[in-house]
């Protein structure tokens, strides 16, 4: 994240699909550091490393209906870090 992105992230409602490992995990940490509101969506196979600092939704992105209900909440940004299919 560059300085401009970080400055604009405070209070941003951000949906992160994946986000528990590698680049996604680092991105969620950076978003939390600047005060973004983060909702993390994953299948629940990898534990949520952020505890109550994020809203955690268990959902498989291949289940279109379940994912659609989360997407419809309205977000400032949606980041997808899932590296399969």
Secondary structure as GFF3:
##gff-version 3
##sequence-region A 1 85
A	DSSP	alpha_helix	3	9	.	.	.	ID=ss1
A	DSSP	beta_strand	13	17	.	.	.	ID=ss2
A	DSSP	alpha_helix	22	33	.	.	.	ID=ss3
A	DSSP	beta_strand	37	42	.	.	.	ID=ss4
A	DSSP	three_ten_helix	51	53	.	.	.	ID=ss5
A	DSSP	beta_strand	55	58	.	.	.	ID=ss6
A	DSSP	alpha_helix	64	71	.	.	.	ID=ss7
A	DSSP	beta_strand	77	80	.	.	.	ID=ss8
###
